[in-house]
Amino acid sequence: MKKKIKISQAEIDYLKAKDRRMSDLIGYLGEINRYYTPDPFTSLTQSIVYQQLSGSAADSIWKKVNKILPKLTPEAVAAVPESKLKEAGLSERKVNYLNNLAEAVLENNVQLAKIEELSDEEIIEQLTAVKGIGRWTAEMFLIFSLVRRNVISYYDLGIRKGIQWFYGLKSEPSEKDFKKFKRKFSPYNTAASFYIWEVTAQNLDQTFKNAEELSTANKVVYYDSPIGLIELQASQGELLSLQFQKVKRYQEEETAVLSASKTQLDEYFEGKRKEFKLPLRIEGTDFQKSVWKQLREIPYGATFSYKEIAETIGNDKAYRAVGNANNKNSIPVIIPCHRVTASSGEIGGYGAGIWRKKWLLKHENKNKL
């Protein structure tokens, strides 16, 4: 019988106080529902069954195992014919692992009756001596059976992916990155694990680039365009960004500049507006700003090459840098980076997707007269 793991308010408050990004993550997700299995042998057996399987496949096998062994004990596992367990869908290797566990408990090499008295590392050492139980399985046991409060596993892919997103890393965290995270949220890493697991479980990594984006002080509205949902952000009467999003990420609050942006986008997509007239705030280097200024000079329905833009700003060898500046444009469509193509005549890249660039160019070509 599973029971709900209770996360105390003291744990929540501690995690929030340690890092604003974690505070934002907790605020965004709200209450986390996680459950534990009080019986240690059942918990370890289930961990072995679920190793390297998808959730649905593992659930199906686990139900069959429970039908074969309604009373799950070391004695019952040792006594059941291996063929019965294989019929449930277990591989020969996993059947051996279950027998190894049952034997270790029966021979008192794993002392489940006294396991609560041991430290986390002592438990891990005792369990990993059993063939079939690695450190990850032992750490999951600490969380989902004993409900130890300061456990996080570097061997868990969901944790690594979550920490990568949390810090905005280009690749999975190194052990050094992981230890930094673990130190910061000790002694409540179990609660931190629950929230980090939700990053990939709820596809937050597909919606937000990193934890810094979970909240914003900017004003935000959304615009349903013919080429997807657009998120517009503004501050102090200036438009800061235009991004294509899959979902609405923030609560909307319309301002004069955002209202004007939506009106002008309506006119653009209806083919009635050729040029946007909005107060923009764009952050970048002097070179990038010079490129973005030239983008706004490209006539509606026309295209310039990266090389032509470079020549216009007086540096004909800087066409690669022009391409990079194009990619950094935070207000596409309004600053029309879609009008820049390769010298060869190829359409070139577009951060929001090539299909959108093609649509925009076709739309302008159709309405330019």
Stockholm file with secondary structure:
# STOCKHOLM 1.0

chainA/1-369         MKKKIKISQAEIDYLKAKDRRMSDLIGYLGEINRYYTPDPFTSLTQSIVYQQLSGSAADSIWKKVNKILPKLTPEAVAAVPESKLKEAGLSERKVNYLNNLAEAVLENNVQLAKIEELSDEEIIEQLTAVKGIGRWTAEMFLIFSLVRRNVISYYDLGIRKGIQWFYGLKSEPSEKDFKKFKRKFSPYNTAASFYIWEVTAQNLDQTFKNAEELSTANKVVYYDSPIGLIELQASQGELLSLQFQKVKRYQEEETAVLSASKTQLDEYFEGKRKEFKLPLRIEGTDFQKSVWKQLREIPYGATFSYKEIAETIGNDKAYRAVGNANNKNSIPVIIPCHRVTASSGEIGGYGAGIWRKKWLLKHENKNKL
#=GR chainA/1-369 SS CCEECCCCHHHHHHHHHHCHHHHHHHHHHCCCCCEECSCHHHHHHHHHHHTTCCHHHHHHHHHHHHHHCSSCCHHHHHHSCHHHHHHTTCCHHHHHHHHHHHHHHHTTSSCGGGGGGSCHHHHHHHHHTSTTCCHHHHHHHHHHTSCCSSCCCTTCHHHHHHHHHHHTCSSSCCHHHHHHHHHHHTTCHHHHHHHHHHHHHTTHHHHCSSGGGGCCSSEEEEEEETTEEEEEEEETTEEEEEEEESSCCSCCCCCHHHHHHHHHHHHHHTTCCSSCCCCBCCCCCHHHHHHHHHHTTSCTTCCEEHHHHHHHTTCTTCHHHHHHHHHTCSSTTTSCGGGEECTTSCCCCCTTCHHHHHHHHHHHHHHCC
#=GC SS_cons         CCEECCCCHHHHHHHHHHCHHHHHHHHHHCCCCCEECSCHHHHHHHHHHHTTCCHHHHHHHHHHHHHHCSSCCHHHHHHSCHHHHHHTTCCHHHHHHHHHHHHHHHTTSSCGGGGGGSCHHHHHHHHHTSTTCCHHHHHHHHHHTSCCSSCCCTTCHHHHHHHHHHHTCSSSCCHHHHHHHHHHHTTCHHHHHHHHHHHHHTTHHHHCSSGGGGCCSSEEEEEEETTEEEEEEEETTEEEEEEEESSCCSCCCCCHHHHHHHHHHHHHHTTCCSSCCCCBCCCCCHHHHHHHHHHTTSCTTCCEEHHHHHHHTTCTTCHHHHHHHHHTCSSTTTSCGGGEECTTSCCCCCTTCHHHHHHHHHHHHHHCC
//
